[in-house]
Amino acid sequence: MLGGLSYQELSGYQTKMLPNQAIATLDVGGRSWGWRLGAAYEVPEIALRASVVYQSKVKYDLGGTIEGVIPQALNIGSDVSLPQSVEFKFQTGIAPDWIAMASVKWTDWKSIQVVPFALTDAIPAYGLASGRVMSSLDLYFRDGWTVSGGVGHKFNDQWSGAATLTWDRGTTTGWTSQTDVWLLGAGANYKANDHLDIKLAGALGFLTSGTFRDKVSTSEFGTDLVKGFTVAAKLKF
């Protein structure tokens, strides 16, 4: 069995143009706890490992201010939950010194549609009642899926390597820019001796194009490529 607790902090900042051409700024933050529970199974003789882990949603009671609407800052708040998720991982030996690995993760992003920010205090002088929604994040997410597969190989007692291909389905329905992402990764590990390990890793990502819209306009964006490379060393005494 697997389990544990997680502590998270969330903060956000947004700037928006008002109808009177003034600029309003929103600054919020919060902190919360979550938990995870899962199970794992292993057969070392054939390098088989399997696990499934559930991550709970994390509920936030956000608080902050919004400025630029009236001369004074307004205290606002919102309730939002970061989504629950379930992840399954599997690997097994397929030939001498070869393993295959795969994983599937579902994340309940569809649970987040609109995040309203409402006044926590009334401002009678401006006719603003407590609970009035002053701004919102219109997200309209769909569920997220991440699927990954790869192979690993031990070349000798010093060198081993792995390559993976990952597809991350975008959560956007047109209101955000989180489109599909394809990621190709490769890495190598060099064990110089019992004390020194050197790891090399690189990744190439392909971000797909999409259309972004809000309540007043629609725009398109193209594909993009991202890449990264890391080198790490571990020295044991």
TORRO-964741 format. One record per atom (N, C-alpha, C, CB): residue in three letters; y, z, x. Coordinates in steps of 0.05 Angstrom, whole numbers, plus 5000, padded with zeros to 4 digits. Atoms other than C-alpha are relative to their C-alpha. Glycine has a CB too. Layout:
N
AlaYZX;...
end
This chain:
237
Met497650005017;Met500050005000;Met502550005017;Met500050244981;Leu497550014986;Leu507149865021;Leu502250114981;Leu500749715009;Gly497849905016;Gly513550204997;Gly502350095016;Gly499050224982;Gly497649904985;Gly520450435015;Gly502549994983;Gly500449845025;Leu497450005013;Leu527650534996;Leu501949835016;Leu501150284997;Ser498050154986;Ser533650105013;Ser502850094990;Ser499749694996;Tyr497349935007;Tyr541050275015;Tyr501849765006;Tyr501050265016;Gln498450234997;Gln546049725005;Gln502950054992;Gln498949774983;Glu497250005007;Glu553549635003;Glu500949724994;Glu501850125024;Leu499150265010;Leu557049064966;Leu503050014998;Leu498749934973;Ser497150035002;Ser564248834972;Ser500749714995;Ser501450115026;Gly499250275006;Gly568048234948;Gly503049984998;Gly498849904974;Tyr497150055000;Tyr574947924952;Tyr500549724988;Tyr501350025028;Gln499450265013;Gln577847364909;Gln503049974996;Gln498549984973;Thr497250075005;Thr584547014904;Thr500149784979;Thr501449905026;Lys499950195022;Lys586546644841;Lys502949944993;Lys498450114975;Met497450085009;Met592546244818;Met500350064970;Met500549705005;Leu499449945028;Leu595646504753;Leu501649784987;Leu501550274998;Pro498450215014;Pro598846054699;Pro502950005008;Pro499750044971;Asn497249994993;Asn605746294721;Asn500549945030;Asn501250274993;Gln499950084972;Gln604246044792;Gln499950245019;Gln502549845006;Ala500349774983;Ala603546754818;Ala497150015011;Ala500650274984;Ile502749974988;Ile597546944862;Ile498950284994;Ile500249955031;Ala501349755005;Ala592847484839;Ala497750045020;Ala498950014971;Thr502149944981;Thr588047824887;Thr498250224989;Thr501150095028;Leu502049825010;Leu581648194869;Leu498450115023;Leu498249874979;Asp501449874977;Asp578448694917;Asp498250224988;Asp502050115021;Val501949805012;Val572149084895;Val497850075020;Val498849894974;Gly502349924983;Gly566349454927;Gly498450214986;Gly501150105026;Gly501849805010;Gly560549914913;Gly497650045018;Gly499149934971;Arg502449944984;Arg554150214941;Arg497850094981;Arg500650215022;Ser502249935018;Ser547250334912;Ser497450015016;Ser499849804977;Trp502749984989;Trp539850454925;Trp498149824985;Trp499150295000;Gly502250155012;Gly533750024912;Gly497450105011;Gly500449705004;Trp502649924990;Trp526350084923;Trp498249755000;Trp498750224983;Arg501950214999;Arg520449644940;Arg497150115001;Arg500449825025;Leu502849915002;Leu512949694928;Leu498249765003;Leu499550154974;Gly501850224996;Gly507249254950;Gly497250085010;Gly501249805018;Ala502749964989;Ala500149174976;Ala499449795020;Ala497950004977;Ala500850194978;Ala497048845037;Ala497050025004;Ala501650065026;Tyr502850014994;Tyr490148625057;Tyr499649845026;Tyr498449854977;Glu500350124974;Glu487548435126;Glu497149985008;Glu501650165021;Val502650034988;Val481348155158;Val500449905029;Val498249794984;Pro499250084972;Pro482648165234;Pro498249795012;Pro500050255017;Glu501950194987;Glu476347765252;Glu500849714996;Glu497350054989;Ile499150285005;Ile479347135221;Ile503049984998;Ile498749894974;Ala497050005000;Ala486747315230;Ala501149974972;Ala501049785018;Leu499050025028;Leu487447365154;Leu501750244993;Leu497649984980;Arg498249795010;Arg493247755126;Arg501249904974;Arg502250075021;Ala498850075025;Ala495847755055;Ala501550244990;Ala497949904979;Ser498449785011;Ser501348165022;Ser501649904977;Ser501850125022;Val498250065022;Val505348184958;Val501850244998;Val498449944973;Val498049785001;Val511748594953;Val502049954978;Val501550025028;Tyr498050015021;Tyr516248734894;Tyr502550165009;Tyr498950124973;Gln497449874994;Gln523648894907;Gln501550044974;Gln501749835020;Ser498649945025;Ser527249244851;Ser502849895000;Ser500150314996;Lys497150085001;Lys534049024826;Lys501650245009;Lys500749924971;Val498249804989;Val539849414855;Val502550014982;Val500749965030;Lys497849985019;Lys544949664804;Lys502550115014;Lys499250174977;Tyr497449924988;Tyr552249714826;Tyr502050074978;Tyr501149785018;Asp497749945016;Asp558050054792;Asp502449945017;Asp500050314990;Leu497850094983;Leu563649664825;Leu502750114991;Leu500149695001;Gly497249915006;Gly570749924830;Gly501949875020;Gly500250305002;Gly498050124982;Gly577049634859;Gly502649964986;Gly499049735010;Thr497350055011;Thr583949364845;Thr500549704997;Thr502250125018;Ile499050275003;Ile587248724822;Ile503050015002;Ile499049864974;Glu497150004995;Glu594348564845;Glu501149734993;Glu500750085029;Gly498650255006;Gly599448034825;Gly500349944971;Gly498549785014;Val499750055029;Val598648074750;Val502550134989;Val497550114985;Ile497649865006;Ile604048594740;Ile501050125026;Ile499650224978;Pro499049894975;Pro608448944792;Pro498250215014;Pro502750114996;Gln501749794988;Gln603349504802;Gln497149915001;Gln500350264984;Ala502950064998;Ala596049474823;Ala498550114976;Ala498950115027;Leu501649915023;Leu591049524767;Leu497250085010;Leu499849774979;Asn502649914994;Asn584649924773;Asn498049864982;Asn499750314997;Ile501950155016;Ile578649514751;Ile497150085008;Ile500349705003;Gly502849944994;Gly571049594748;Gly498249814987;Gly499450294991;Ser502150175011;Ser564649234733;Ser497350105007;Ser500449715011;Asp502849944995;Asp557149344728;Asp498549755005;Asp498850164976;Val501650244993;Val552648844762;Val497550105015;Val501649805018;Ser502649934986;Ser545448854788;Ser499249765017;Ser497850074979;Leu501250214984;Leu543048454847;Leu497149974992;Leu500250075031;Pro502550055014;Pro536548134825;Pro497550115013;Pro499649714996;Gln502749934990;Gln529348354831;Gln498749765012;Gln498350124977;Ser501450224987;Ser524547934872;Ser497150085004;Ser501349925026;Val502849974993;Val517147834886;Val499349805022;Val498149964975;Glu500750184977;Glu514547554952;Glu497050035007;Glu501750065024;Phe502850014992;Phe507447344970;Phe499849865027;Phe498349854979;Lys500350114973;Lys505547215043;Lys497049985006;Lys501550165021;Phe502950044993;Phe498946945070;Phe499849855027;Phe498649844978;Gln500750144976;Gln496146745137;Gln497050025006;Gln501750105024;Thr502849994993;Thr489246575163;Thr499549825024;Thr498349914976;Gly500850184979;Gly485846285223;Gly498749754990;Gly498150155019;Ile501150255009;Ile484045555216;Ile498349865022;Ile502249814991;Ala501550104977;Ala481145405285;Ala500450195023;Ala500949705008;Pro499649824977;Pro480445765352;Pro502949985009;Pro498149935022;Asp497349974991;Asp487446005371;Asp502149864982;Asp500349895028;Trp498250125020;Trp490545675309;Trp500150174975;Trp499249714994;Ile499749865026;Ile493346015247;Ile501849834982;Ile501150295004;Ala498250125019;Ala496545745184;Ala501250224983;Ala498449804981;Met498649795014;Met501646135145;Met501749884977;Met501950175019;Ala498450095023;Ala505246075078;Ala501250244986;Ala498249834981;Ser498849795016;Ser509746475033;Ser501549874977;Ser502050175018;Val498650085024;Val512846424964;Val501650244991;Val498149894978;Lys498449785010;Lys518646844939;Lys501649914976;Lys502050095023;Trp498450045024;Trp521746874870;Trp502150214998;Trp498150014974;Thr497749825003;Thr528547184859;Thr501349954973;Thr502049975023;Asp499150015027;Asp531247334790;Asp503149964998;Asp499250254985;Trp497150055000;Trp538247034801;Trp501049934973;Trp500749785020;Lys499150085027;Lys538346794729;Lys501150244985;Lys497749884984;Ser499049765014;Ser539847514709;Ser503050035004;Ser498650255011;Ile497149994995;Ile546947414737;Ile501349754989;Ile500750045030;Gln498650225013;Gln551146964692;Gln503050025004;Gln499249984971;Val497149954997;Val558247234686;Val500350305008;Val501549944973;Val499349734991;Val560947854722;Val502950054992;Val499650045031;Pro497349945008;Pro567048114684;Pro501250245014;Pro500150054969;Phe498649784988;Phe572248564715;Phe502150104980;Phe501449925027;Ala498349895022;Ala575649024664;Ala501650245010;Ala498250084977;Leu498249784994;Leu581249534667;Leu498550264996;Leu502649994984;Thr501149735004;Thr578950254677;Thr502150194990;Thr498850105026;Asp497749845010;Asp585850524658;Asp501849834982;Asp501650135023;Ala498150155017;Ala590550324602;Ala502850005013;Ala500150134972;Ile497250024991;Ile597650084620;Ile501649944975;Ile500349785022;Pro498650055025;Pro601450184554;Pro502649855003;Pro500650274987;Ala497450144997;Ala608049934582;Ala499749705000;Ala501350095026;Tyr500450294999;Tyr604949244590;Tyr498049914979;Tyr499049915028;Gly501850075021;Gly600449264529;Gly497149955009;Gly500949774986;Leu502750044989;Leu594049304571;Leu498350244994;Leu500249955031;Ala501849785008;Ala588449714541;Ala497750035020;Ala498949944972;Ser502349954983;Ser582850034580;Ser497649844989;Ser499350315000;Gly502350175008;Gly576749574579;Gly500749714997;Gly498950104975;Arg499250285002;Arg580748934576;Arg499049855025;Arg503149974997;Val501050164977;Val577548394620;Val502349855012;Val497849804990;Met497850124986;Met582548164672;Met499249755016;Met501450205018;Ser501050234984;Ser578147684712;Ser497050004998;Ser501050025030;Ser502950015001;Ser570947464719;Ser499049805021;Ser499049924972;Leu501550194983;Leu566047114765;Leu498149854982;Leu498550145024;Asp501750175017;Asp562946534726;Asp497949875018;Asp501749794984;Leu502050094981;Leu556446424764;Leu497849834987;Leu498850235014;Tyr502050155015;Tyr551146194714;Tyr497649915018;Tyr501249764986;Phe502250064982;Phe545546234766;Phe497549934985;Phe499650245019;Arg502850035009;Arg538445994756;Arg498350145021;Arg499349694998;Asp501849854982;Asp532446324788;Asp499749865027;Asp497250034987;Gly500350114973;Gly531446234862;Gly497050005008;Gly501650165020;Trp502750024989;Trp524946004895;Trp500249925029;Trp498349794984;Thr500150064972;Thr523546004969;Thr497049965008;Thr501350225018;Val502850064993;Val517145664994;Val500049925030;Val498949764982;Ser500150054972;Ser515145645067;Ser497149975009;Ser501350235016;Gly502650044989;Gly509245395107;Gly500249935029;Gly498549784985;Gly499950074971;Gly507445315180;Gly497450055014;Gly502250175013;Val502349964983;Val502545355237;Val500850145025;Val498549735005;Gly499649884974;Gly501945765300;Gly497749955018;Gly500550304996;His502150064980;His498045645364;His500450165025;His500049705006;Lys500049864974;Lys496246055425;Lys499049805021;Lys498350264999;Phe500750204980;Phe496245575484;Phe498350135022;Phe502449875012;Asn501449854980;Asn493946085535;Asn500950294999;Asn500549885029;Asp499349715001;Asp494746825552;Asp503050055003;Asp498650145022;Gln497149974996;Gln502146705567;Gln501749874978;Gln500849905027;Trp498350165018;Trp504646175519;Trp498849994972;Trp500349725011;Ser500750055028;Ser504446145443;Ser502449894985;Ser499050274986;Gly497850135014;Gly508645775392;Gly499449974970;Gly500649735012;Ala500350045029;Ala509745645318;Ala502249814990;Ala500250274986;Ala498150175013;Ala513145155272;Ala499850044970;Ala499549705007;Thr500049955029;Thr515245245199;Thr501949814986;Thr500850294994;Leu498250155018;Leu518344855142;Leu500550164975;Leu498749724993;Thr499349835022;Thr522045225088;Thr501849844980;Thr501550255009;Trp498350115022;Trp524944995021;Trp501150234984;Trp498449804982;Asp498649795016;Asp530045444987;Asp501449864977;Asp502050165018;Arg498850135023;Arg531545204917;Arg502750124993;Arg498150024975;Gly497349905006;Gly538945254901;Gly500150144973;Gly501949775001;Thr499749855025;Thr541045744848;Thr502249904982;Thr500550305006;Thr497750105015;Thr546945334825;Thr499249844975;Thr501849845018;Thr500250175023;Thr547545024756;Thr502649834997;Thr499650164974;Gly497550155000;Gly554144694776;Gly502450165002;Gly500149834976;Trp497649824999;Trp558645304776;Trp500450125028;Trp499750224980;Thr499849904973;Thr557245484849;Thr499049785019;Thr498450275004;Ser500850204981;Ser555545114913;Ser497350065014;Ser502249975021;Gln502649934987;Gln548645414928;Gln497949794992;Gln499150294991;Thr502050215005;Thr544544764928;Thr497550055017;Thr501349735006;Asp502549984985;Asp537644644957;Asp500549995030;Asp498049784992;Val499949994971;Val536644795031;Val497149955011;Val501150275011;Trp502550054985;Trp531044515076;Trp500550105028;Trp499249704999;Leu499749884974;Leu529944885141;Leu497449955017;Leu500650304998;Leu502250044981;Leu525544665200;Leu500450195023;Leu499849705009;Gly499749814979;Gly524245205250;Gly497749985020;Gly500150284989;Ala502050004979;Ala520445245316;Ala500650225020;Ala499849725014;Gly499649794980;Gly519345785367;Gly497850015020;Gly500450274986;Ala502049974979;Ala515645955430;Ala500350285012;Ala500349785023;Asn500049744987;Asn513746605463;Asn498649995027;Asn498650214981;Tyr501150004973;Tyr512546695537;Tyr499650295009;Tyr501849845020;Lys500649734990;Lys509047335560;Lys499649985030;Lys497550114985;Ala500250034971;Ala510547355634;Ala498050205012;Ala502850055012;Asn501849804991;Asn506748005644;Asn499950224979;Asn500850125028;Asp500249795020;Asp505348665610;Asp502650134994;Asp498150215010;His497449875003;His512648855615;His502249814988;His500950115026;Leu497850185008;Leu516648225599;Leu499049794981;Leu501149865025;Asp500550215020;Asp516647785537;Asp502649844996;Asp499150124973;Ile497650175004;Ile521447195528;Ile499449834975;Ile500649825025;Lys500350155025;Lys522446865460;Lys502249794997;Lys500050194975;Leu498250225005;Leu525646195446;Leu499649914971;Leu499649765020;Ala500250095028;Ala527245965375;Ala502349824993;Ala500050254981;Gly498050185009;Gly531045405342;Gly499549924971;Gly500149755018;Ala500350085028;Ala532445165271;Ala502049784994;Ala500550254982;Leu498350215010;Leu535244555237;Leu499950004970;Leu499049725011;Gly499849975029;Gly537744615166;Gly501449764987;Gly501450254993;Phe498850225015;Phe539344075115;Phe501050114973;Phe498049774996;Leu498849905024;Leu544144285059;Leu500549764982;Leu502650175005;Thr499850235018;Thr543743814999;Thr502749994987;Thr497850014980;Ser497550045013;Ser549743524963;Ser499950114972;Ser500849704999;Gly499949905027;Gly552143744895;Gly502749974987;Gly499250304999;Thr497550015015;Thr557643804843;Thr500850284993;Thr499749824975;Phe499049745006;Phe561944414834;Phe502149974978;Phe501250145025;Arg498050015022;Arg565844544770;Arg500850294992;Arg498949854975;Asp499149755012;Asp569945104740;Asp501349934973;Asp501950155019;Lys498850045027;Lys574045164676;Lys502249795000;Lys501050264990;Val497750185000;Val579544694700;Val499449745016;Val502350145012;Ser500450234984;Ser576544194749;Ser497049965008;Ser501750015025;Thr502650064989;Thr570343854778;Thr500249865026;Thr498449824980;Ser499950124974;Ser569043664850;Ser497249965011;Ser501750175020;Glu502650054987;Glu563343384892;Glu500150065030;Glu499349704995;Phe500149964972;Phe561043564961;Phe497449875011;Phe500050315007;Gly502250154988;Gly556343205009;Gly497950185014;Gly501049805019;Thr502149864985;Thr550243395050;Thr501250105027;Thr497649815005;Asp499049884974;Asp550943795114;Asp497550085016;Asp501850244995;Leu502149924981;Leu546743955175;Leu501050255015;Leu499349775019;Val499449764984;Val546644635209;Val497750035020;Val500450254983;Lys502149954980;Lys542944835272;Lys500650255015;Lys499949765020;Gly499749754985;Gly541745445314;Gly497950035021;Gly500050244981;Phe501949954978;Phe538245675377;Phe500450285011;Phe500349785023;Thr499849734989;Thr536646365404;Thr498050035023;Thr499550204978;Val501849924978;Val533646655467;Val500150315000;Val501049885027;Ala500149714999;Ala531247375469;Ala497950085020;Ala499350114972;Ala501949894981;Ala527747795521;Ala499550294994;Ala501149965029;Lys500749725004;Lys524048455515;Lys498750105025;Lys498150034975;Leu501049884975;Leu522848885576;Leu498950284994;Leu502250015021;Lys501249745005;Lys518049465571;Lys499450145026;Lys497349974984;Phe500549854976;Phe517550015622;Phe497750194997;Phe502550175007;
end
